[in-house]
Amino acid sequence: MCLAIPMEITFIEGNVAQVEIGGVKNRVRLDIIDESPVVGDFVIVHAGFALRRINREEGLETLKLFQEGLGLELNK
């Protein structure tokens, strides 16, 4: 099973963004995203790629569901 995670963009350089959630930082490619994101946007991340930009409320709500349903500890 694959799981895509909403993460917040903290920095963008060219086609690479730094994303973060719960203190975990990662670099992801922006080559296949549906619309250009900006710093502060949430994106759905899977396998090192940002797949889709989502609004902040949707990102936070999805993370809340992960925390409740999967027992994940995400401090955001």
N, C-alpha and C positions, 0 to 999 in steps of 0.2 A: 504494500500500500504506500502511496506517495502522499506527502502532506506539504502544502504550500503555506507559508507563514507570512502574516502581515508584519512589515517592519518599517520603521521611520527612516527616511533619508536624512542624513546629517551632513553630507558633503557630496558634491558632484564634480567630476573632472572628466570632460569628454564623454565617452560612452560607459563610464564606470562610476558607480555611486557607492558611498559607504552608507550602510544601513545599520540600525541598532534597535534592539528590543531587550529589555530586562538586563541591560549591561553587557549583552553579547553584541559584538560588532562584527560585520562581515562586509566584503566588497562584492558587488554584483554587477553584472553586465546590463546595459540598457538597450541592447540591440533589438530586442523583439517586443519591447513594451508597447502597449496600445496607444498611449499618448505621453508626451514629454512631461516628466515630473520636475518639481522644484524641491529645494531643501525644505523639510518640514512635512512633505507629503508622505503618506503611507503607500507602500507598494506590496503586492503579493509576490513573495520570493520562493522560487523553487529551483534547485540544482544550479545555483549560482547566477540565475537570471531573474530580473524583475519582469513579471508577466503582465501586470495590470496595475494602474494607479487607482487607488480607492480613497474615499474621503476619510478624514481623521476619525469621525464618529463610527464609521463602519469598521475601521481597523481596530479601534479600541473595543468595540462590541465583540468582534471576532476573538480577540485576545481574552476577553472576559469569559467567553464560552469555552475556550481552550482551558482556562484556569479551572472553571467549574466542572467541566465534563471530563477532563483528562488529569486533573489534579496538578497541573503545571504551576510552578512558582515563577511568575513573570512580574517583576516590579516595574511598572510603567505609570 
